[in-house]
């Protein structure tokens, strides 16, 4: 029996990974800092790492779904995508090709870290459908540009 049950509390937890998407505030949040550093090549190399992601709008929707479902309890993993950092950068390059971007350390002969999987089935069973990663990345970058955190490059 969990501590919450002992106390008669229905505990619901929606667990997010790295959160992307358009920002409401003018400030630069941690995830946006990382994207901006990779897109502007302020950070010289891309780490050999895998991360999981969620669109902030999906995360908000997950909260609504969970809290409007009286029969649910426990933890809900809210993970939309799992990908290697290099894969993330390649998607960004496809969407916004005019940025200088960080590169993978060519001298690093370490094999690429393998991806991992999580089950997000519990949250999907409540009706959550994840935003396509390309849409999330596009909206994130446009938001960063509009707030002045990323330069706007145009094709010439």
C-alpha positions as CSV (number, residue, x, y, z in Angstrom):
1,X,0.0,0.0,0.0
2,X,1.4,3.4,-1.0
3,X,1.7,6.3,1.4
4,X,-1.1,8.1,-0.5
5,X,-3.5,5.2,-0.1
6,X,-2.7,5.0,3.6
7,X,-3.7,8.6,3.9
8,X,-6.8,8.3,1.7
9,X,-5.4,10.4,-1.1
10,X,-5.9,9.5,-4.8
11,X,-2.5,10.2,-6.2
12,X,-2.1,11.0,-9.9
13,X,1.3,11.8,-11.4
14,X,1.9,12.8,-15.1
15,X,5.6,12.3,-15.7
16,X,7.1,14.4,-18.5
17,X,10.4,14.0,-20.3
18,X,12.1,17.0,-22.0
19,X,9.3,19.4,-22.9
20,X,9.2,21.2,-26.3
21,X,6.7,23.5,-28.0
22,X,5.8,27.1,-28.1
23,X,6.6,29.0,-24.9
24,X,4.1,31.2,-23.1
25,X,6.7,33.3,-21.2
26,X,9.2,35.6,-22.7
27,X,12.1,34.0,-20.8
28,X,14.3,31.3,-22.1
29,X,13.6,27.9,-20.4
30,X,16.1,25.1,-20.1
31,X,14.9,23.0,-23.1
32,X,14.9,26.1,-25.4
33,X,18.4,27.0,-24.2
34,X,19.6,23.5,-25.4
35,X,17.9,23.8,-28.8
36,X,19.2,27.3,-29.3
37,X,22.8,26.3,-28.4
38,X,22.7,23.4,-30.9
39,X,21.0,25.4,-33.7
40,X,23.5,28.3,-33.4
41,X,26.5,26.0,-32.8
42,X,27.2,27.8,-29.5
43,X,27.6,24.2,-28.2
44,X,30.3,22.8,-30.5
45,X,29.4,19.1,-30.5
46,X,26.3,17.0,-30.2
47,X,26.4,14.6,-27.3
48,X,26.1,10.9,-27.9
49,X,22.9,10.6,-26.0
50,X,19.3,9.7,-26.3
51,X,16.4,11.7,-24.8
52,X,12.7,11.5,-24.6
53,X,10.4,14.4,-25.6
54,X,6.8,15.7,-25.2
55,X,5.0,18.7,-26.7
56,X,4.0,21.0,-23.9
57,X,0.5,21.1,-25.3
58,X,0.2,17.3,-25.1
59,X,1.5,17.5,-21.6
60,X,-1.2,20.0,-20.7
61,X,-3.8,17.8,-22.4
62,X,-2.5,14.7,-20.5
63,X,-3.2,16.5,-17.2
64,X,-6.7,17.3,-18.3
65,X,-7.4,13.7,-19.4
66,X,-6.0,12.3,-16.2
67,X,-7.8,14.7,-13.8
68,X,-11.1,14.3,-15.6
69,X,-11.0,10.5,-15.3
70,X,-12.2,9.7,-11.8
71,X,-11.3,6.0,-12.2
72,X,-7.6,6.6,-12.7
73,X,-4.7,6.6,-10.3
74,X,-1.0,6.2,-10.2
75,X,1.7,7.3,-12.7
76,X,1.3,8.2,-16.3
77,X,4.3,8.4,-18.5
78,X,3.8,11.2,-20.9
79,X,6.5,10.5,-23.5
80,X,5.8,11.2,-27.1
81,X,9.1,10.5,-28.7
82,X,12.5,8.9,-27.9
83,X,15.4,9.8,-30.1
84,X,19.2,10.3,-30.3
85,X,20.4,13.9,-30.1
86,X,21.8,13.6,-33.6
87,X,18.4,12.5,-34.9
88,X,16.9,15.5,-33.2
89,X,19.4,17.9,-34.8
90,X,18.9,16.2,-38.2
91,X,15.2,16.9,-38.0
92,X,15.8,20.5,-37.1
93,X,18.2,20.8,-40.0
94,X,15.5,19.5,-42.3
95,X,13.0,22.0,-41.0
96,X,15.4,25.0,-40.6
97,X,18.4,24.4,-42.8
98,X,19.9,27.9,-42.6
99,X,21.3,27.6,-39.0
100,X,24.9,26.7,-38.5
101,X,24.2,23.7,-36.0
102,X,26.5,21.8,-33.7
103,X,28.2,18.8,-35.2
104,X,29.0,15.3,-33.9
105,X,32.6,15.0,-32.8
106,X,34.2,13.3,-35.8
107,X,37.1,12.0,-33.6
108,X,34.6,10.3,-31.3
109,X,34.6,6.6,-32.3
110,X,32.2,5.6,-29.6
111,X,29.2,3.7,-31.1
112,X,25.9,5.7,-31.1
113,X,24.0,5.1,-27.9
114,X,21.0,3.0,-28.6
115,X,17.5,4.3,-28.1
116,X,15.2,3.0,-25.4
117,X,11.4,2.5,-25.1
118,X,8.8,3.4,-22.6
119,X,5.2,2.4,-22.5
120,X,2.9,5.4,-22.8
121,X,-0.1,3.2,-23.4
122,X,-1.9,4.2,-20.2
123,X,-2.1,7.8,-21.2
124,X,-2.9,6.9,-24.8
125,X,-5.8,4.7,-23.5
126,X,-7.3,7.9,-22.0
127,X,-7.3,9.5,-25.4
128,X,-4.0,11.3,-25.8
129,X,-2.7,11.5,-29.3
130,X,0.8,12.9,-29.5
131,X,1.6,15.9,-31.7
132,X,4.0,15.0,-34.6
133,X,7.6,15.7,-33.6
134,X,8.1,17.9,-36.7
135,X,5.2,20.1,-35.8
136,X,6.5,20.4,-32.2
137,X,10.0,21.3,-33.4
138,X,8.6,23.8,-35.9
139,X,6.4,25.5,-33.3
140,X,9.3,25.5,-30.8
141,X,11.7,27.2,-33.2
142,X,9.2,29.7,-34.4
143,X,8.3,30.6,-30.8
144,X,12.1,31.1,-30.0
145,X,12.4,33.3,-33.1
146,X,9.4,35.4,-32.2
147,X,10.7,36.0,-28.7
148,X,14.1,37.0,-30.0
149,X,16.0,33.9,-28.7
150,X,17.0,32.7,-32.1
151,X,17.9,34.7,-35.2
152,X,15.6,34.4,-38.2
153,X,17.4,33.1,-41.3
154,X,15.8,33.3,-44.7
155,X,16.9,31.6,-47.9
156,X,18.8,33.8,-50.3
